[in-house]
């Protein structure tokens, strides 16, 4: 029988480690905390969203402090964790600014990173026993 | 827009609801809201010049 959410509250002594794990691999925090279905959904949805953004010629923005908006977009990009580093290492994500889909691609990549940050916060709440 | 809405709806629904039925219901409402708002905004902005 499936336990009610209230019955599944849990606390762990390693919430920050879980946050780091949840950031590095989307959904890993929920998976670690026993919410495996949620973890798998986050992993698949956020990785696909990020990949879709790259396919649409989106760009992985550099950390340019002189351009605050670009730096903020870079922070959002990194928010997705491992897929970002894989793409960077593979040399994907240069972006094609003249492509029709460029801005759509950026939106997908940035939104994937920001959504993963929300997922990390949710994992933190679960680890702290708040949910 | 549809694909983006789908991804965001799925993540938000799974994030904010625990029961699969509620997730489906909330996700569908969110997805419909995104699409409806997109179409509405499209028509509202249609008369404006580029």
Backbone of each chain as nested JSON, in Angstrom:
{
  "chains": [
    {"id": "A", "residues": [
      {"number": 1, "name": "UNK", "atoms": {"N": [0.843, -1.184, 0.0], "CA": [0.0, 0.0, 0.0], "C": [0.887, 1.246, 0.0]}},
      {"number": 2, "name": "UNK", "atoms": {"N": [0.491, 2.202, -0.792], "CA": [1.268, 3.427, -0.909], "C": [1.086, 4.286, 0.334]}},
      {"number": 3, "name": "UNK", "atoms": {"N": [2.184, 4.783, 0.88], "CA": [2.099, 5.613, 2.072], "C": [1.631, 7.018, 1.711]}},
      {"number": 4, "name": "UNK", "atoms": {"N": [0.849, 7.615, 2.589], "CA": [0.416, 8.994, 2.38], "C": [1.616, 9.905, 2.534]}},
      {"number": 5, "name": "UNK", "atoms": {"N": [1.62, 11.053, 1.813], "CA": [2.77, 11.951, 1.891], "C": [3.147, 12.331, 3.321]}},
      {"number": 6, "name": "UNK", "atoms": {"N": [2.135, 12.499, 4.182], "CA": [2.415, 12.905, 5.558], "C": [3.194, 11.827, 6.313]}},
      {"number": 7, "name": "UNK", "atoms": {"N": [2.964, 10.558, 5.906], "CA": [3.644, 9.457, 6.58], "C": [5.091, 9.316, 6.122]}},
      {"number": 8, "name": "UNK", "atoms": {"N": [5.394, 9.973, 4.989], "CA": [6.699, 9.751, 4.4], "C": [7.702, 10.858, 4.735]}},
      {"number": 9, "name": "UNK", "atoms": {"N": [7.334, 11.729, 5.68], "CA": [8.281, 12.778, 6.032], "C": [9.521, 12.137, 6.635]}},
      {"number": 10, "name": "UNK", "atoms": {"N": [10.654, 12.686, 6.306], "CA": [11.895, 12.099, 6.764], "C": [12.914, 13.203, 6.975]}},
      {"number": 11, "name": "UNK", "atoms": {"N": [13.829, 12.942, 7.844], "CA": [14.933, 13.882, 8.023], "C": [16.219, 13.12, 7.778]}},
      {"number": 12, "name": "UNK", "atoms": {"N": [17.178, 13.838, 7.281], "CA": [18.47, 13.215, 7.043], "C": [19.552, 14.161, 7.532]}},
      {"number": 13, "name": "UNK", "atoms": {"N": [20.669, 13.604, 7.89], "CA": [21.759, 14.427, 8.423], "C": [22.609, 15.028, 7.312]}},
      {"number": 14, "name": "UNK", "atoms": {"N": [22.282, 14.688, 6.081], "CA": [23.118, 15.162, 4.977], "C": [22.317, 15.956, 3.945]}},
      {"number": 15, "name": "UNK", "atoms": {"N": [21.557, 16.959, 4.376], "CA": [20.744, 17.686, 3.381], "C": [21.586, 18.431, 2.342]}},
      {"number": 16, "name": "UNK", "atoms": {"N": [22.737, 18.925, 2.748], "CA": [23.565, 19.684, 1.799], "C": [24.229, 18.765, 0.773]}},
      {"number": 17, "name": "UNK", "atoms": {"N": [24.589, 17.563, 1.23], "CA": [25.133, 16.579, 0.299], "C": [24.056, 16.183, -0.713]}},
      {"number": 18, "name": "UNK", "atoms": {"N": [22.843, 16.033, -0.227], "CA": [21.73, 15.679, -1.107], "C": [21.463, 16.811, -2.102]}},
      {"number": 19, "name": "UNK", "atoms": {"N": [21.585, 18.051, -1.636], "CA": [21.419, 19.198, -2.538], "C": [22.473, 19.171, -3.643]}},
      {"number": 20, "name": "UNK", "atoms": {"N": [23.711, 18.893, -3.25], "CA": [24.795, 18.847, -4.235], "C": [24.541, 17.743, -5.251]}},
      {"number": 21, "name": "UNK", "atoms": {"N": [24.096, 16.607, -4.745], "CA": [23.793, 15.469, -5.617], "C": [22.623, 15.803, -6.543]}},
      {"number": 22, "name": "UNK", "atoms": {"N": [21.592, 16.435, -5.965], "CA": [20.396, 16.801, -6.739], "C": [20.728, 17.813, -7.826]}},
      {"number": 23, "name": "UNK", "atoms": {"N": [21.657, 18.716, -7.519], "CA": [22.077, 19.684, -8.535], "C": [22.889, 18.995, -9.626]}},
      {"number": 24, "name": "UNK", "atoms": {"N": [23.825, 18.148, -9.215], "CA": [24.745, 17.538, -10.18], "C": [24.018, 16.625, -11.16]}},
      {"number": 25, "name": "UNK", "atoms": {"N": [23.089, 15.831, -10.66], "CA": [22.321, 14.947, -11.536], "C": [20.834, 15.197, -11.263]}},
      {"number": 26, "name": "UNK", "atoms": {"N": [20.132, 15.813, -12.209], "CA": [18.719, 16.131, -11.969], "C": [17.916, 14.92, -11.488]}},
      {"number": 27, "name": "UNK", "atoms": {"N": [17.216, 15.09, -10.383], "CA": [16.377, 14.016, -9.852], "C": [17.085, 13.078, -8.892]}},
      {"number": 28, "name": "UNK", "atoms": {"N": [18.417, 13.171, -8.82], "CA": [19.178, 12.233, -7.985], "C": [18.851, 12.422, -6.497]}},
      {"number": 29, "name": "UNK", "atoms": {"N": [18.573, 13.656, -6.101], "CA": [18.233, 13.923, -4.705], "C": [16.945, 13.215, -4.303]}},
      {"number": 30, "name": "UNK", "atoms": {"N": [15.935, 13.308, -5.156], "CA": [14.664, 12.636, -4.874], "C": [14.849, 11.122, -4.891]}},
      {"number": 31, "name": "UNK", "atoms": {"N": [15.675, 10.653, -5.833], "CA": [15.937, 9.219, -5.927], "C": [16.596, 8.735, -4.633]}},
      {"number": 32, "name": "UNK", "atoms": {"N": [17.568, 9.474, -4.155], "CA": [18.292, 9.163, -2.916], "C": [17.327, 9.117, -1.729]}},
      {"number": 33, "name": "UNK", "atoms": {"N": [16.357, 10.034, -1.734], "CA": [15.417, 10.139, -0.614], "C": [14.245, 9.161, -0.737]}},
      {"number": 34, "name": "UNK", "atoms": {"N": [14.308, 8.276, -1.7], "CA": [13.292, 7.238, -1.836], "C": [12.106, 7.615, -2.704]}},
      {"number": 35, "name": "UNK", "atoms": {"N": [12.116, 8.799, -3.277], "CA": [11.014, 9.217, -4.176], "C": [11.475, 8.976, -5.608]}},
      {"number": 36, "name": "UNK", "atoms": {"N": [11.564, 7.703, -5.912], "CA": [12.206, 7.284, -7.162], "C": [11.456, 7.705, -8.413]}},
      {"number": 37, "name": "UNK", "atoms": {"N": [10.111, 7.619, -8.367], "CA": [9.345, 8.006, -9.56], "C": [9.572, 9.482, -9.885]}},
      {"number": 38, "name": "UNK", "atoms": {"N": [9.54, 10.303, -8.848], "CA": [9.783, 11.737, -9.062], "C": [11.187, 11.954, -9.615]}},
      {"number": 39, "name": "UNK", "atoms": {"N": [12.155, 11.266, -9.044], "CA": [13.537, 11.396, -9.494], "C": [13.704, 11.052, -10.961]}},
      {"number": 40, "name": "UNK", "atoms": {"N": [13.07, 9.978, -11.371], "CA": [13.18, 9.548, -12.775], "C": [12.511, 10.572, -13.697]}},
      {"number": 41, "name": "UNK", "atoms": {"N": [11.342, 11.083, -13.279], "CA": [10.646, 12.091, -14.097], "C": [11.519, 13.337, -14.251]}},
      {"number": 42, "name": "UNK", "atoms": {"N": [12.127, 13.789, -13.152], "CA": [12.979, 14.983, -13.227], "C": [14.193, 14.738, -14.118]}},
      {"number": 43, "name": "UNK", "atoms": {"N": [14.804, 13.574, -13.963], "CA": [15.983, 13.261, -14.767], "C": [15.643, 13.286, -16.256]}},
      {"number": 44, "name": "UNK", "atoms": {"N": [14.565, 12.601, -16.612], "CA": [14.187, 12.504, -18.028], "C": [13.737, 13.875, -18.563]}},
      {"number": 45, "name": "UNK", "atoms": {"N": [12.83, 14.529, -17.84], "CA": [12.258, 15.789, -18.338], "C": [13.314, 16.887, -18.453]}},
      {"number": 46, "name": "UNK", "atoms": {"N": [14.134, 17.061, -17.426], "CA": [15.101, 18.163, -17.449], "C": [16.249, 17.902, -18.427]}},
      {"number": 47, "name": "UNK", "atoms": {"N": [16.685, 16.642, -18.514], "CA": [17.746, 16.325, -19.48], "C": [17.238, 16.508, -20.909]}},
      {"number": 48, "name": "UNK", "atoms": {"N": [16.008, 16.062, -21.161], "CA": [15.425, 16.227, -22.494], "C": [15.25, 17.704, -22.841]}},
      {"number": 49, "name": "UNK", "atoms": {"N": [14.801, 18.468, -21.849], "CA": [14.592, 19.896, -22.063], "C": [15.914, 20.577, -22.426]}},
      {"number": 50, "name": "UNK", "atoms": {"N": [16.953, 20.223, -21.705], "CA": [18.284, 20.785, -21.957], "C": [18.773, 20.37, -23.358]}},
      {"number": 51, "name": "UNK", "atoms": {"N": [18.616, 19.087, -23.666], "CA": [19.056, 18.582, -24.975], "C": [18.265, 19.252, -26.105]}},
      {"number": 52, "name": "UNK", "atoms": {"N": [16.99, 19.452, -25.876], "CA": [16.141, 20.107, -26.865], "C": [16.63, 21.532, -27.124]}},
      {"number": 53, "name": "UNK", "atoms": {"N": [17.019, 22.208, -26.053], "CA": [17.544, 23.57, -26.176], "C": [18.823, 23.605, -27.011]}},
      {"number": 54, "name": "UNK", "atoms": {"N": [19.689, 22.623, -26.801], "CA": [20.922, 22.564, -27.589], "C": [20.605, 22.277, -29.055]}},
      {"number": 55, "name": "UNK", "atoms": {"N": [19.647, 21.381, -29.249], "CA": [19.242, 21.028, -30.619], "C": [18.664, 22.243, -31.359]}},
      {"number": 56, "name": "UNK", "atoms": {"N": [18.03, 23.127, -30.603], "CA": [17.451, 24.339, -31.202], "C": [18.486, 25.468, -31.342]}},
      {"number": 57, "name": "UNK", "atoms": {"N": [19.747, 25.116, -31.305], "CA": [20.861, 26.063, -31.508], "C": [21.026, 27.05, -30.35]}},
      {"number": 58, "name": "UNK", "atoms": {"N": [20.566, 26.646, -29.161], "CA": [20.746, 27.51, -27.997], "C": [22.213, 27.579, -27.602]}},
      {"number": 59, "name": "UNK", "atoms": {"N": [22.53, 28.569, -26.775], "CA": [23.923, 28.807, -26.41], "C": [24.132, 28.575, -24.915]}},
      {"number": 60, "name": "UNK", "atoms": {"N": [25.282, 28.003, -24.577], "CA": [25.687, 27.918, -23.175], "C": [26.489, 29.184, -22.893]}},
      {"number": 61, "name": "UNK", "atoms": {"N": [25.913, 30.08, -22.127], "CA": [26.507, 31.4, -21.946], "C": [27.747, 31.354, -21.056]}},
      {"number": 62, "name": "UNK", "atoms": {"N": [28.731, 32.201, -21.371], "CA": [29.948, 32.263, -20.535], "C": [29.712, 33.157, -19.318]}},
      {"number": 63, "name": "UNK", "atoms": {"N": [30.552, 32.998, -18.318], "CA": [30.455, 33.849, -17.122], "C": [31.18, 35.166, -17.399]}},
      {"number": 64, "name": "UNK", "atoms": {"N": [30.442, 36.111, -17.89], "CA": [31.026, 37.429, -18.159], "C": [30.449, 38.426, -17.172]}},
      {"number": 65, "name": "UNK", "atoms": {"N": [31.26, 38.765, -16.182], "CA": [30.793, 39.664, -15.123], "C": [30.503, 41.059, -15.669]}},
      {"number": 66, "name": "UNK", "atoms": {"N": [31.198, 41.415, -16.757], "CA": [30.975, 42.742, -17.34], "C": [29.592, 42.854, -17.966]}},
      {"number": 67, "name": "UNK", "atoms": {"N": [28.993, 41.707, -18.27], "CA": [27.624, 41.693, -18.814], "C": [26.733, 40.912, -17.847]}},
      {"number": 68, "name": "UNK", "atoms": {"N": [26.116, 41.616, -16.897], "CA": [25.376, 40.937, -15.818], "C": [24.296, 39.969, -16.308]}},
      {"number": 69, "name": "UNK", "atoms": {"N": [23.58, 40.334, -17.359], "CA": [22.518, 39.447, -17.831], "C": [23.085, 38.154, -18.41]}},
      {"number": 70, "name": "UNK", "atoms": {"N": [24.213, 38.275, -19.103], "CA": [24.874, 37.079, -19.647], "C": [25.361, 36.196, -18.502]}},
      {"number": 71, "name": "UNK", "atoms": {"N": [25.913, 36.825, -17.46], "CA": [26.391, 36.074, -16.294], "C": [25.23, 35.361, -15.6]}},
      {"number": 72, "name": "UNK", "atoms": {"N": [24.088, 36.049, -15.504], "CA": [22.921, 35.415, -14.875], "C": [22.421, 34.231, -15.706]}},
      {"number": 73, "name": "UNK", "atoms": {"N": [22.45, 34.391, -17.028], "CA": [22.036, 33.273, -17.893], "C": [23.007, 32.102, -17.755]}},
      {"number": 74, "name": "UNK", "atoms": {"N": [24.293, 32.424, -17.553], "CA": [25.292, 31.37, -17.349], "C": [25.002, 30.608, -16.055]}},
      {"number": 75, "name": "UNK", "atoms": {"N": [24.626, 31.349, -15.008], "CA": [24.274, 30.706, -13.727], "C": [23.076, 29.779, -13.923]}},
      {"number": 76, "name": "UNK", "atoms": {"N": [22.087, 30.271, -14.675], "CA": [20.902, 29.449, -14.941], "C": [21.28, 28.205, -15.735]}},
      {"number": 77, "name": "UNK", "atoms": {"N": [22.175, 28.363, -16.703], "CA": [22.62, 27.215, -17.519], "C": [23.277, 26.145, -16.652]}},
      {"number": 78, "name": "UNK", "atoms": {"N": [24.151, 26.586, -15.749], "CA": [24.885, 25.64, -14.89], "C": [23.931, 24.913, -13.935]}},
      {"number": 79, "name": "UNK", "atoms": {"N": [22.783, 25.525, -13.683], "CA": [21.806, 24.941, -12.757], "C": [21.375, 23.532, -13.105]}},
      {"number": 80, "name": "UNK", "atoms": {"N": [21.534, 23.138, -14.347], "CA": [21.086, 21.796, -14.746], "C": [22.101, 20.706, -14.392]}},
      {"number": 81, "name": "UNK", "atoms": {"N": [23.327, 21.129, -14.032], "CA": [24.314, 20.158, -13.53], "C": [25.05, 19.384, -14.599]}},
      {"number": 82, "name": "UNK", "atoms": {"N": [25.085, 18.068, -14.438], "CA": [25.89, 17.198, -15.304], "C": [25.668, 17.417, -16.803]}},
      {"number": 83, "name": "UNK", "atoms": {"N": [24.432, 17.515, -17.28], "CA": [24.242, 17.724, -18.724], "C": [24.994, 18.95, -19.246]}},
      {"number": 84, "name": "UNK", "atoms": {"N": [25.085, 19.99, -18.416], "CA": [25.822, 21.2, -18.8], "C": [27.292, 20.873, -19.03]}},
      {"number": 85, "name": "UNK", "atoms": {"N": [27.886, 20.154, -18.079], "CA": [29.319, 19.857, -18.177], "C": [29.602, 18.888, -19.325]}},
      {"number": 86, "name": "UNK", "atoms": {"N": [28.684, 17.964, -19.566], "CA": [28.831, 17.039, -20.7], "C": [28.824, 17.836, -22.004]}},
      {"number": 87, "name": "UNK", "atoms": {"N": [27.865, 18.753, -22.12], "CA": [27.76, 19.561, -23.343], "C": [28.995, 20.443, -23.519]}},
      {"number": 88, "name": "UNK", "atoms": {"N": [29.455, 21.052, -22.436], "CA": [30.653, 21.9, -22.492], "C": [31.874, 21.097, -22.934]}},
      {"number": 89, "name": "UNK", "atoms": {"N": [32.024, 19.904, -22.327], "CA": [33.171, 19.051, -22.656], "C": [33.119, 18.599, -24.106]}},
      {"number": 90, "name": "UNK", "atoms": {"N": [31.901, 18.327, -24.585], "CA": [31.751, 17.852, -25.962], "C": [31.817, 18.996, -26.97]}},
      {"number": 91, "name": "UNK", "atoms": {"N": [31.904, 20.212, -26.479], "CA": [31.986, 21.362, -27.385], "C": [30.664, 21.729, -28.02]}},
      {"number": 92, "name": "UNK", "atoms": {"N": [29.572, 21.276, -27.401], "CA": [28.234, 21.613, -27.906], "C": [27.757, 22.863, -27.162]}},
      {"number": 93, "name": "UNK", "atoms": {"N": [26.91, 23.641, -27.798], "CA": [26.326, 24.785, -27.107], "C": [26.96, 26.113, -27.467]}},
      {"number": 94, "name": "UNK", "atoms": {"N": [27.605, 26.153, -28.624], "CA": [28.173, 27.428, -29.08], "C": [27.049, 28.382, -29.456]}},
      {"number": 95, "name": "UNK", "atoms": {"N": [25.927, 27.822, -29.881], "CA": [24.778, 28.638, -30.263], "C": [24.973, 29.271, -31.629]}},
      {"number": 96, "name": "UNK", "atoms": {"N": [23.89, 29.433, -32.336], "CA": [23.939, 30.077, -33.642], "C": [22.982, 31.266, -33.589]}},
      {"number": 97, "name": "UNK", "atoms": {"N": [23.56, 32.431, -33.367], "CA": [22.741, 33.609, -33.092], "C": [21.825, 33.993, -34.258]}},
      {"number": 98, "name": "UNK", "atoms": {"N": [22.168, 33.58, -35.473], "CA": [21.309, 33.915, -36.614], "C": [20.242, 32.844, -36.883]}},
      {"number": 99, "name": "UNK", "atoms": {"N": [20.313, 31.742, -36.141], "CA": [19.294, 30.694, -36.335], "C": [17.937, 31.186, -35.819]}},
      {"number": 100, "name": "UNK", "atoms": {"N": [16.898, 30.8, -36.518], "CA": [15.54, 31.219, -36.133], "C": [15.195, 30.71, -34.735]}},
      {"number": 101, "name": "UNK", "atoms": {"N": [15.728, 29.554, -34.393], "CA": [15.365, 28.91, -33.125], "C": [16.298, 29.287, -31.971]}},
      {"number": 102, "name": "UNK", "atoms": {"N": [17.247, 30.19, -32.206], "CA": [18.27, 30.525, -31.199], "C": [17.661, 30.909, -29.84]}},
      {"number": 103, "name": "UNK", "atoms": {"N": [16.723, 31.857, -29.86], "CA": [16.142, 32.319, -28.592], "C": [15.292, 31.227, -27.932]}},
      {"number": 104, "name": "UNK", "atoms": {"N": [14.626, 30.413, -28.765], "CA": [13.852, 29.3, -28.212], "C": [14.787, 28.309, -27.511]}},
      {"number": 105, "name": "UNK", "atoms": {"N": [15.916, 28.042, -28.163], "CA": [16.905, 27.141, -27.573], "C": [17.411, 27.663, -26.244]}},
      {"number": 106, "name": "UNK", "atoms": {"N": [17.726, 28.958, -26.211], "CA": [18.189, 29.566, -24.953], "C": [17.132, 29.428, -23.862]}},
      {"number": 107, "name": "UNK", "atoms": {"N": [15.877, 29.646, -24.242], "CA": [14.789, 29.553, -23.263], "C": [14.698, 28.146, -22.679]}},
      {"number": 108, "name": "UNK", "atoms": {"N": [14.819, 27.143, -23.524], "CA": [14.774, 25.751, -23.052], "C": [15.934, 25.47, -22.084]}},
      {"number": 109, "name": "UNK", "atoms": {"N": [17.141, 25.895, -22.467], "CA": [18.324, 25.608, -21.647], "C": [18.231, 26.324, -20.291]}},
      {"number": 110, "name": "UNK", "atoms": {"N": [17.871, 27.608, -20.338], "CA": [17.786, 28.392, -19.102], "C": [16.679, 27.848, -18.195]}},
      {"number": 111, "name": "UNK", "atoms": {"N": [15.522, 27.549, -18.78], "CA": [14.406, 27.036, -17.978], "C": [14.754, 25.682, -17.351]}},
      {"number": 112, "name": "UNK", "atoms": {"N": [15.48, 24.835, -18.084], "CA": [15.884, 23.534, -17.531], "C": [16.752, 23.738, -16.289]}},
      {"number": 113, "name": "UNK", "atoms": {"N": [17.693, 24.68, -16.366], "CA": [18.567, 24.966, -15.228], "C": [17.795, 25.524, -14.043]}},
      {"number": 114, "name": "UNK", "atoms": {"N": [16.892, 26.459, -14.318], "CA": [16.121, 27.062, -13.221], "C": [15.168, 26.054, -12.583]}},
      {"number": 115, "name": "UNK", "atoms": {"N": [14.57, 25.202, -13.413], "CA": [13.674, 24.176, -12.856], "C": [14.462, 23.196, -11.985]}},
      {"number": 116, "name": "UNK", "atoms": {"N": [15.698, 22.875, -12.416], "CA": [16.506, 21.97, -11.587], "C": [16.844, 22.616, -10.24]}},
      {"number": 117, "name": "UNK", "atoms": {"N": [16.998, 23.939, -10.239], "CA": [17.243, 24.617, -8.955], "C": [16.025, 24.468, -8.038]}},
      {"number": 118, "name": "UNK", "atoms": {"N": [14.837, 24.547, -8.609], "CA": [13.629, 24.316, -7.81], "C": [13.58, 22.884, -7.286]}},
      {"number": 119, "name": "UNK", "atoms": {"N": [13.986, 21.949, -8.14], "CA": [14.018, 20.535, -7.736], "C": [15.005, 20.34, -6.573]}},
      {"number": 120, "name": "UNK", "atoms": {"N": [16.13, 21.047, -6.634], "CA": [17.127, 20.969, -5.551], "C": [16.515, 21.489, -4.244]}},
      {"number": 121, "name": "UNK", "atoms": {"N": [15.81, 22.613, -4.326], "CA": [15.174, 23.171, -3.123], "C": [14.127, 22.211, -2.555]}},
      {"number": 122, "name": "UNK", "atoms": {"N": [13.393, 21.555, -3.451], "CA": [12.396, 20.582, -3.012], "C": [13.069, 19.405, -2.297]}},
      {"number": 123, "name": "UNK", "atoms": {"N": [14.193, 18.94, -2.866], "CA": [14.947, 17.844, -2.236], "C": [15.451, 18.272, -0.857]}},
      {"number": 124, "name": "UNK", "atoms": {"N": [15.871, 19.525, -0.743], "CA": [16.343, 20.046, 0.542], "C": [15.212, 20.033, 1.575]}},
      {"number": 125, "name": "UNK", "atoms": {"N": [14.021, 20.491, 1.152], "CA": [12.864, 20.481, 2.055], "C": [12.529, 19.066, 2.511]}},
      {"number": 126, "name": "UNK", "atoms": {"N": [12.578, 18.137, 1.587], "CA": [12.278, 16.737, 1.936], "C": [13.325, 16.208, 2.916]}},
      {"number": 127, "name": "UNK", "atoms": {"N": [14.594, 16.524, 2.628], "CA": [15.688, 16.054, 3.498], "C": [15.579, 16.63, 4.896]}},
      {"number": 128, "name": "UNK", "atoms": {"N": [15.047, 17.85, 4.98], "CA": [14.883, 18.509, 6.288], "C": [13.606, 18.074, 7.011]}},
      {"number": 129, "name": "UNK", "atoms": {"N": [12.785, 17.255, 6.323], "CA": [11.559, 16.756, 6.934], "C": [10.396, 17.741, 6.855]}},
      {"number": 130, "name": "UNK", "atoms": {"N": [10.504, 18.721, 5.989], "CA": [9.43, 19.727, 5.868], "C": [8.325, 19.278, 4.936]}},
      {"number": 131, "name": "UNK", "atoms": {"N": [8.579, 18.254, 4.138], "CA": [7.551, 17.791, 3.187], "C": [7.335, 16.294, 3.344]}}
    ]},
    {"id": "B", "residues": [
      {"number": 1, "name": "UNK", "atoms": {"N": [6.448, 26.111, -28.316], "CA": [5.672, 26.553, -27.156], "C": [4.955, 25.366, -26.501]}},
      {"number": 2, "name": "UNK", "atoms": {"N": [4.405, 24.503, -27.348], "CA": [3.683, 23.335, -26.817], "C": [4.649, 22.396, -26.09]}},
      {"number": 3, "name": "UNK", "atoms": {"N": [5.814, 22.163, -26.698], "CA": [6.793, 21.258, -26.079], "C": [7.338, 21.868, -24.78]}},
      {"number": 4, "name": "UNK", "atoms": {"N": [7.612, 23.153, -24.835], "CA": [8.092, 23.852, -23.628], "C": [7.044, 23.761, -22.513]}},
      {"number": 5, "name": "UNK", "atoms": {"N": [5.798, 24.031, -22.864], "CA": [4.708, 23.964, -21.883], "C": [4.585, 22.562, -21.292]}},
      {"number": 6, "name": "UNK", "atoms": {"N": [4.762, 21.577, -22.152], "CA": [4.654, 20.186, -21.695], "C": [5.73, 19.873, -20.646]}},
      {"number": 7, "name": "UNK", "atoms": {"N": [6.965, 20.228, -20.954], "CA": [8.064, 19.96, -20.02], "C": [7.851, 20.681, -18.688]}},
      {"number": 8, "name": "UNK", "atoms": {"N": [7.531, 21.969, -18.772], "CA": [7.378, 22.76, -17.543], "C": [6.189, 22.243, -16.719]}},
      {"number": 9, "name": "UNK", "atoms": {"N": [5.099, 21.889, -17.393], "CA": [3.917, 21.376, -16.689], "C": [4.234, 20.065, -15.967]}},
      {"number": 10, "name": "UNK", "atoms": {"N": [4.94, 19.188, -16.663], "CA": [5.298, 17.888, -16.058], "C": [6.145, 18.107, -14.803]}},
      {"number": 11, "name": "UNK", "atoms": {"N": [7.172, 18.95, -14.918], "CA": [8.07, 19.168, -13.775], "C": [7.321, 19.818, -12.609]}},
      {"number": 12, "name": "UNK", "atoms": {"N": [6.521, 20.848, -12.902], "CA": [5.793, 21.528, -11.83], "C": [4.763, 20.602, -11.168]}},
      {"number": 13, "name": "UNK", "atoms": {"N": [4.078, 19.818, -11.98], "CA": [3.057, 18.921, -11.43], "C": [3.69, 17.879, -10.506]}},
      {"number": 14, "name": "UNK", "atoms": {"N": [4.8, 17.305, -10.954], "CA": [5.473, 16.27, -10.143], "C": [6.108, 16.898, -8.895]}},
      {"number": 15, "name": "UNK", "atoms": {"N": [6.552, 18.145, -9.046], "CA": [7.205, 18.83, -7.932], "C": [6.217, 19.214, -6.829]}},
      {"number": 16, "name": "UNK", "atoms": {"N": [5.037, 19.646, -7.224], "CA": [4.121, 20.21, -6.229], "C": [3.039, 19.247, -5.742]}},
      {"number": 17, "name": "UNK", "atoms": {"N": [2.87, 18.137, -6.407], "CA": [1.84, 17.177, -5.99], "C": [2.463, 15.805, -5.754]}},
      {"number": 18, "name": "UNK", "atoms": {"N": [1.914, 15.06, -4.801], "CA": [2.45, 13.737, -4.491], "C": [1.624, 12.609, -5.101]}},
      {"number": 19, "name": "UNK", "atoms": {"N": [0.318, 12.809, -5.151], "CA": [-0.558, 11.766, -5.676], "C": [-0.563, 11.798, -7.21]}},
      {"number": 20, "name": "UNK", "atoms": {"N": [-0.343, 10.643, -7.864], "CA": [-0.298, 10.628, -9.34], "C": [-1.55, 11.207, -10.005]}},
      {"number": 21, "name": "UNK", "atoms": {"N": [-2.723, 10.961, -9.423], "CA": [-3.948, 11.505, -10.016], "C": [-3.949, 13.03, -9.949]}},
      {"number": 22, "name": "UNK", "atoms": {"N": [-3.523, 13.528, -8.796], "CA": [-3.456, 14.995, -8.638], "C": [-2.39, 15.598, -9.55]}},
      {"number": 23, "name": "UNK", "atoms": {"N": [-1.299, 14.861, -9.718], "CA": [-0.246, 15.332, -10.616], "C": [-0.774, 15.476, -12.037]}},
      {"number": 24, "name": "UNK", "atoms": {"N": [-1.528, 14.456, -12.457], "CA": [-2.095, 14.464, -13.811], "C": [-3.078, 15.617, -13.982]}},
      {"number": 25, "name": "UNK", "atoms": {"N": [-3.921, 15.795, -12.973], "CA": [-4.941, 16.841, -13.022], "C": [-4.293, 18.234, -13.047]}},
      {"number": 26, "name": "UNK", "atoms": {"N": [-3.357, 18.434, -12.137], "CA": [-2.696, 19.734, -12.045], "C": [-1.839, 20.006, -13.291]}},
      {"number": 27, "name": "UNK", "atoms": {"N": [-1.14, 18.954, -13.751], "CA": [-0.31, 19.095, -14.951], "C": [-1.143, 19.454, -16.169]}},
      {"number": 28, "name": "UNK", "atoms": {"N": [-2.302, 18.811, -16.304], "CA": [-3.185, 19.098, -17.448], "C": [-3.712, 20.53, -17.375]}},
      {"number": 29, "name": "UNK", "atoms": {"N": [-4.069, 20.964, -16.168], "CA": [-4.567, 22.338, -15.997], "C": [-3.476, 23.357, -16.322]}},
      {"number": 30, "name": "UNK", "atoms": {"N": [-2.286, 23.06, -15.859], "CA": [-1.151, 23.952, -16.102], "C": [-0.84, 24.025, -17.6]}},
      {"number": 31, "name": "UNK", "atoms": {"N": [-0.826, 22.862, -18.232], "CA": [-0.534, 22.79, -19.663], "C": [-1.59, 23.576, -20.453]}},
      {"number": 32, "name": "UNK", "atoms": {"N": [-2.843, 23.363, -20.104], "CA": [-3.938, 24.098, -20.762], "C": [-3.808, 25.599, -20.547]}},
      {"number": 33, "name": "UNK", "atoms": {"N": [-3.419, 25.967, -19.337], "CA": [-3.235, 27.389, -19.011], "C": [-2.123, 28.015, -19.839]}},
      {"number": 34, "name": "UNK", "atoms": {"N": [-1.029, 27.27, -19.981], "CA": [0.094, 27.773, -20.786], "C": [-0.332, 27.986, -22.238]}},
      {"number": 35, "name": "UNK", "atoms": {"N": [-0.986, 26.971, -22.791], "CA": [-1.393, 27.042, -24.203], "C": [-2.429, 28.154, -24.396]}},
      {"number": 36, "name": "UNK", "atoms": {"N": [-3.408, 28.185, -23.504], "CA": [-4.456, 29.213, -23.597], "C": [-3.864, 30.614, -23.49]}},
      {"number": 37, "name": "UNK", "atoms": {"N": [-2.97, 30.806, -22.528], "CA": [-2.347, 32.125, -22.343], "C": [-1.497, 32.486, -23.557]}},
      {"number": 38, "name": "UNK", "atoms": {"N": [-0.822, 31.497, -24.136], "CA": [0.008, 31.739, -25.322], "C": [-0.827, 32.195, -26.503]}},
      {"number": 39, "name": "UNK", "atoms": {"N": [-1.956, 31.503, -26.71], "CA": [-2.847, 31.858, -27.829], "C": [-3.459, 33.243, -27.591]}},
      {"number": 40, "name": "UNK", "atoms": {"N": [-3.895, 33.471, -26.367], "CA": [-4.489, 34.773, -26.013], "C": [-3.488, 35.915, -26.225]}},
      {"number": 41, "name": "UNK", "atoms": {"N": [-2.27, 35.715, -25.734], "CA": [-1.244, 36.745, -25.893], "C": [-0.935, 36.974, -27.372]}},
      {"number": 42, "name": "UNK", "atoms": {"N": [-0.929, 35.874, -28.132], "CA": [-0.685, 35.988, -29.573], "C": [-1.716, 36.884, -30.246]}},
      {"number": 43, "name": "UNK", "atoms": {"N": [-2.988, 36.669, -29.9], "CA": [-4.056, 37.477, -30.502], "C": [-4.018, 38.912, -29.996]}},
      {"number": 44, "name": "UNK", "atoms": {"N": [-3.705, 39.104, -28.721], "CA": [-3.65, 40.463, -28.168], "C": [-2.507, 41.276, -28.792]}},
      {"number": 45, "name": "UNK", "atoms": {"N": [-1.4, 40.595, -29.076], "CA": [-0.242, 41.299, -29.635], "C": [-0.291, 41.401, -31.158]}},
      {"number": 46, "name": "UNK", "atoms": {"N": [-1.24, 40.674, -31.766], "CA": [-1.323, 40.608, -33.23], "C": [-1.412, 41.985, -33.892]}},
      {"number": 47, "name": "UNK", "atoms": {"N": [-2.234, 42.935, -33.362], "CA": [-2.34, 44.238, -34.034], "C": [-1.105, 45.114, -33.884]}},
      {"number": 48, "name": "UNK", "atoms": {"N": [-0.247, 44.796, -32.929], "CA": [0.921, 45.651, -32.701], "C": [1.965, 45.454, -33.806]}},
      {"number": 49, "name": "UNK", "atoms": {"N": [2.587, 46.541, -34.233], "CA": [3.648, 46.394, -35.25], "C": [4.894, 45.758, -34.639]}},
      {"number": 50, "name": "UNK", "atoms": {"N": [5.719, 45.141, -35.485], "CA": [6.938, 44.482, -35.0], "C": [7.95, 45.485, -34.473]}}
    ]}
  ]
}
